[in-house]
Amino acid sequence: MANWCYNEVVFSGEEFAVQDTIALFQEMQNRQNVENKICLPDYITEKGGYMIDISVNESTVNYRSRWSPNLNTLAEIADHFNVDFVSKFEEMGMGIFGEASYIDKKEFEIYLDLKDLQSYSYDEENGNYIFDGQSYEDDWTILTKLLELKKAEALRSRVSVDPRERGPSRPYLLFEKFCVRSRIERPFHNLLQRL
């Protein structure tokens, strides 16, 4: 059984193109409800572009994908409608937390790495997370802060990539310094913090 990656995508561009894109996602979910199977547009060439539990709201689409974000599929849809997008995604069971932007057919991806995920700890006695000397009720706030810091650092270096450079055997073009995906389980993360 697949781990599910949660995706939130905001589309931008000409208003009619964004509306058509959003309508496509609503149609996909409606078809999935009726046909009880994954339904993608015919022009999608990327294998494994699963999108389930799709919900739409104005220019935002939320859905789940298998194991990791399906950015190639999103890029194909964006190209079809001539829109841009920013996608935020997470699958913490696999240590995936990141963001991708696709603007003018150029993609920029950023992920938290193992060092980021080990930079905070859970205080069992107080029931909160500790990061940078401060206490937090949840780790989501910490993860978001870490991602913003990493994005700022990466933007200073202006790293970008055409998503078509990725092949089926290499789903992500990883940048050694900025885009390292980790595959650390959350319980294992907590164990590491206690050692």
C-alpha positions, 0 to 999 in steps of 0.5 A, a space after each residue: 500500500 502506498 504512503 500518501 503525499 499531501 499536495 496543495 497547489 496554487 495556480 496563477 496566470 490568465 484568469 480564464 486559464 486558471 479557471 479552466 485548470 481548476 475545472 479540470 481538477 474538479 472534473 477529474 474528481 467527479 469522474 473518479 467518484 463515478 468510475 472508481 478509478 484514477 482519471 487523468 487527462 489523455 495528454 498526460 505522459 507521466 506514469 504514476 501521476 495519481 491524484 486522489 481526494 481532489 478538492 478545489 477552491 478558487 485557484 487552489 487544488 488539494 489532493 493526495 499522490 502516491 509516495 511523493 509529489 507528482 510534479 511532472 504531471 502538474 507541469 504537463 497540466 500547467 503547460 496544457 493550460 499555459 499557467 504557472 503554479 506553486 506546489 507545497 507537499 509533505 509525506 512525513 512518513 518518508 521525510 518529504 516536506 517541500 515546495 516547488 514552483 513552476 513559472 514560465 516553464 522553469 521549475 524550482 524545487 526545495 526539500 528539507 533534508 535529514 539535517 533539517 529534520 534533526 534540527 529540532 526535538 520533541 520534549 516528552 515531559 512538556 509535550 512540545 517541540 524545541 527548535 532554536 531555543 524556542 518551544 512550539 506546540 507542533 512541528 508544522 510551524 518548525 518545518 515551515 520555518 525551516 523550509 522558508 530559510 532553505 528557500 531564501 538560501 536557495 533563491 540567493 543561489 538562483 538554482 532552477 531546473 527544467 522538469 523534463 530533465 528528469 527521467 522516469 528512473 530519476 523522479 527528482 533532479 536533486 541539488 546536493 546542497 539544497 534539494 536532498 530528500 530524506 527517507 526518515 520515519 518520524 518515530 525514528 526522527 524522535 529516537 535520534 533526538 533522544 540519543 
